[in-house]
Amino acid sequence: MRKLTHLAALCVVLLLMASPVLAQHNGEGEPETTPATTPAPATTPAPTPVSPLIAFSAAFGAGLIIIGAGYGIGKIGSCAVESMARQPEVAGNIQTAMIISAALIEGATFFALIVCLAK
């Protein structure tokens, strides 16, 4: 029950941290539109200011990805070593499955990092 409580608290914290990512620009500070009869001046639009919390969310997401990948690969390694200790005759098969699983986790981690840090 304690682990379930910790997991629920972590989910709530993550949802609260993700709320700045979902924030939308409210339209304040945008230039006024000119009537269609007068040509608009050829200027480049000013860059939209980015909230520090929104900029921080990519780094926070990358950190969570790395923590999750480290936990997953560690769990695979510990269970594989335990299985090899229990049944040494199938150690080769277990090691092959462990390496394949760790490679799949690492591939998914790299993809998630690219998506998270792409600007």
C-alpha positions as CSV (number, residue, x, y, z in Angstrom):
1,M,0.0,0.0,0.0
2,R,2.9,2.3,0.7
3,K,4.3,1.9,-2.8
4,L,0.9,2.7,-4.3
5,T,0.7,5.9,-2.2
6,H,4.2,7.0,-3.3
7,L,3.3,6.2,-7.0
8,A,0.1,8.3,-6.7
9,A,2.0,11.2,-5.2
10,L,4.6,11.0,-7.9
11,C,1.9,11.1,-10.6
12,V,0.3,14.1,-9.0
13,V,3.6,16.0,-8.9
14,L,4.4,15.1,-12.5
15,L,1.0,16.3,-13.6
16,L,1.5,19.6,-11.8
17,M,4.9,20.0,-13.3
18,A,3.6,19.4,-16.8
19,S,0.9,22.1,-16.6
20,P,3.2,24.9,-17.9
21,V,3.9,22.8,-21.0
22,L,0.2,22.9,-21.9
23,A,-0.1,26.7,-21.3
24,Q,-1.0,28.7,-24.4
25,H,-0.1,32.2,-25.4
26,N,-2.9,34.5,-24.4
27,G,-2.4,37.0,-27.3
28,E,-1.3,40.0,-25.2
29,G,1.4,42.1,-26.9
30,E,0.5,41.1,-30.4
31,P,0.6,43.9,-33.0
32,E,-2.6,45.3,-34.2
33,T,-3.8,44.3,-37.6
34,T,-3.9,46.9,-40.3
35,P,-6.8,47.5,-42.6
36,A,-6.7,45.5,-45.9
37,T,-6.4,48.7,-48.0
38,T,-3.0,49.8,-46.6
39,P,-0.1,47.5,-47.2
40,A,1.5,46.0,-44.1
41,P,5.1,47.1,-43.4
42,A,7.7,44.4,-44.2
43,T,9.0,43.7,-40.7
44,T,9.9,40.4,-39.1
45,P,7.7,39.5,-36.2
46,A,9.2,39.8,-32.7
47,P,10.0,36.4,-31.1
48,T,7.4,35.2,-28.6
49,P,8.8,35.2,-25.0
50,V,9.1,31.8,-23.5
51,S,8.1,31.2,-19.9
52,P,11.0,29.9,-17.8
53,L,8.8,27.0,-16.6
54,I,8.1,26.0,-20.2
55,A,11.8,26.1,-21.0
56,F,12.6,24.0,-17.9
57,S,10.0,21.3,-18.8
58,A,12.3,19.9,-21.5
59,A,15.1,19.4,-19.1
60,F,12.8,18.0,-16.5
61,G,11.4,15.5,-19.1
62,A,14.9,14.5,-20.2
63,G,15.8,13.9,-16.5
64,L,12.8,11.7,-16.0
65,I,13.6,9.7,-19.2
66,I,17.2,9.0,-18.0
67,I,16.0,8.0,-14.5
68,G,13.4,5.6,-16.0
69,A,15.9,4.1,-18.4
70,G,18.5,3.6,-15.7
71,Y,15.9,1.9,-13.4
72,G,14.7,-0.3,-16.2
73,I,18.2,-1.5,-17.3
74,G,19.2,-2.0,-13.7
75,K,16.1,-4.1,-13.0
76,I,16.8,-6.2,-16.1
77,G,20.4,-6.7,-15.0
78,S,19.6,-7.7,-11.5
79,C,16.9,-10.1,-12.5
80,A,19.1,-11.6,-15.1
81,V,21.9,-12.2,-12.7
82,E,19.5,-13.7,-10.2
83,S,18.1,-16.0,-12.9
84,M,21.6,-17.1,-13.9
85,A,22.4,-17.9,-10.3
86,R,19.3,-20.1,-10.0
87,Q,19.7,-21.9,-13.4
88,P,23.3,-21.7,-14.6
89,E,22.6,-24.1,-17.5
90,V,20.5,-21.4,-19.3
91,A,22.9,-18.5,-18.6
92,G,23.6,-17.9,-22.3
93,N,19.9,-17.6,-23.2
94,I,19.3,-15.3,-20.3
95,Q,22.3,-13.1,-21.2
96,T,21.1,-12.8,-24.8
97,A,17.6,-11.9,-23.8
98,M,19.0,-9.3,-21.3
99,I,21.2,-7.6,-23.9
100,I,18.3,-7.4,-26.4
101,S,15.9,-6.0,-23.7
102,A,18.5,-3.4,-22.6
103,A,19.1,-2.4,-26.2
104,L,15.4,-1.9,-26.8
105,I,15.1,0.3,-23.6
106,E,18.1,2.3,-24.7
107,G,16.7,2.8,-28.2
108,A,13.4,4.0,-26.8
109,T,15.3,6.3,-24.4
110,F,17.3,7.9,-27.2
111,F,14.1,8.5,-29.2
112,A,12.4,10.1,-26.2
113,L,15.4,12.3,-25.5
114,I,15.3,13.5,-29.2
115,V,11.6,14.2,-29.0
116,C,12.0,16.0,-25.6
117,L,14.9,18.2,-26.5
118,A,13.9,19.0,-30.1
119,K,13.2,22.7,-30.4
